[in-house]
Amino acid sequence: MSSTILDQEIAAALQRARTRSDSLAESTEELGRVLVLGGPRPGEPSMQRAIDAVRVHREQAEADRGLLAELLAVAPRLESEIRALRAEHVVLEELAVQAGGERDPDELRECATALVDAVRAHRKRFLSAIMEAYGTDIGGTD
């Protein structure tokens, strides 16, 4: 397969991932900015947006025609990585629930920091899986 076609396939997959996870990225980065400024405080709107975005990301990624199903179809050899991404979704939702609970300000900050860090790491692994799937299984070169 030519590198132009491969580049187009990778670009299309990355665009789908970005479109589907823009809300997740934006909301967690917003929460990260609030953390830098000394927050969040109870009832912080950015916290609720991040919590909602985690739920939506999981629903979309794990849907029958979601990006994880697409990756598995394109790169069946990535089954263990995809299983790990699904497991991370469970952890992200658990962190979101903890962050959304009644907490004193220090605990709330700790929960928010854990959530932001976990989402950043997850997004990095998710994008790496896309690159691995399309870079190798569609005939890409090493």
Sequence and secondary structure as in RCSB ss.txt:
>XXXX:A:sequence
MSSTILDQEIAAALQRARTRSDSLAESTEELGRVLVLGGPRPGEPSMQRAIDAVRVHREQAEADRGLLAELLAVA
PRLESEIRALRAEHVVLEELAVQAGGERDPDELRECATALVDAVRAHRKRFLSAIMEAYGTDIGGTD
>XXXX:A:secstr
  HHHHHHHHHHHHHHHHHHHHHHHHHHHHHHHHHHTT   TT HHHHHHHHHHHHHHHHHTSTTSHHHHHHHH 
GGGHHHHHHHHHHHHHHHHHHHHHHS   HHHHHHHHHHHHHHHHHHHHHHHHHHHHHHHHTTS   
